[in-house]
Amino acid sequence: MAKENGADHGINVRNKSTGAIQDELERLTGRRTIHAILDCVGSESSISMGFDLLGPEGALAAVGLMSQRVEHRQFPFVGTEFSYLGSFWGNHLDLVEVLSLAEAGRVKHNVTKVALEDINENLDALGRGDVVGRQVIVFG
């Protein structure tokens, strides 16, 4: 989905070690680290992996809310001057801007409608990590 929306490269990190991801980064970009990460999952493992992939003075912004806490080794965090940013939403002006962008057709999304009678198999797919984007249950 990232490449469809303008990313130069995309790496599926599922079941890959940090080292394997760094190898693929180096092959694609010539670097083993990343300047900035937008974590849309927010799990302990995704945030930890993000910090492991950041380069010096890198920034990680978490917008996903899967876990209740964030842990990372302190020295790499402080010693390389990482920034960690969280975002739950915004203010009224942000909402107005997003709605205006959506109205202009400039907001891209990936939403799949799921029939209520198919909910169990779609929940299984979600649990396996096979869902890209969001699923919305359609009743009736």
N, C-alpha and C positions, 0 to 999 in steps of 0.2 A: 504494500500500500504506500509506503514511503516513496518508492521510485515513481509510482503513478502520480504522485503529488509534487514532483520536482527534486527529490533527493538524487544526488549523483550516484550513491551506492546504497545497498541494503544488505544487512547480514542477519540471517536467522540465527539467533543465539540459543535456541532451544537445545538443551542437552549438550552444550559446548562449555568447555572450561574457559576461564579467562585467558589463558595462554593461547588456546586455539582461536579465540576471537581476535586476540592481538596479532596472531599470525595472519589471519584473513585481512585485518585492517592494514597491516603492513603491505600485503600483496596488492590491495586495492588503492592505497593512498600514499604508501611510502612511510607511514608513521604507525607507531604501535599504541598511540594514545589519542584521546579525543578532547577537543576544546570545551564542548558543552553537550549535555545530555538532558533530554526531556523524558522523564520517566513517567509513562502513563499507567504503569501497573502499581507501583508504590509498595511492593512486597519487600520484606527484609532482604531476600536474596537479590532482587533486581536493583535495589538501591546500593547494596554492598558491591555488586558487580559493577555498577556505574562508577562508584568511587575508585575501584581498582583499574578502570579503563581511562579515567581522567588524567590529563597531562597537568603539569604545573600551572597554577592559577586557573584551573578548569572550574566550570560551574555545573552543578547538577540541580535541575528544577524538578521537583516531584509534584505531579498533579493527580496521580493515582492514590487511592486510599485503602489498599489491601491490608496493611498491617497497622498495629497500634504504636510501634516504636521503630526507631532507627538506631543502629549500632554500627560503629566503624572504629578501626584503630585510630588513636588520636594523633600519633606522630605523622603518618602520611597526610592526614587531614590538615594539620597545622603547618607541618614542614613544607608542604607544597602549595600552601595558601589556597585550598579549595574553597569554593562558595557553595552553600546548600540553601536552596530557596524552596519554599512551599507555596502552593497556591490552591486555595479551595474554590474560589471564584473571584469576584471583583466587586465593583461598586455599581451604582445606577448608571453612571456614564459608560462603563464597560459594557453593560447590558444593552444600552441604546446603540453603541457602536457595533456590537455583534449582530443585533437584530437588523441593523442597517446593511451590514455586509451580507447577511443571509438574504435579505430582500433583494439585493443587487445580484444574487446568484454567485457570490464569491466565497461562500463557506462550503467546503467539501466534507462529506460525511459518508460513512459506510454503515448503513442500517439495514438489517435483514428482518423481515416480518416472519414471525413464527406462529403457527396455529396452536391453540391451546392443546389440542389432542396430540401434538408432536412435542410437547414440552419436555418429556423425559429424555428422549434421544438428543434434543438440543442442549439440555443441561449436561448430559454426558459429554457432548462435544465441547462445551464450555470448560468442563473440568479437565479435559485432555489438552486444552489450549488450542483447539482447532478453530476457534471463532476469531475472526478478524473484524474489528469494529464492535457494533452493538447489535443486540437482538431485542426486538420488541414483540411482546405477546399480543396476538390479535384474537379477540374473543368473537365467537359466532361464525 
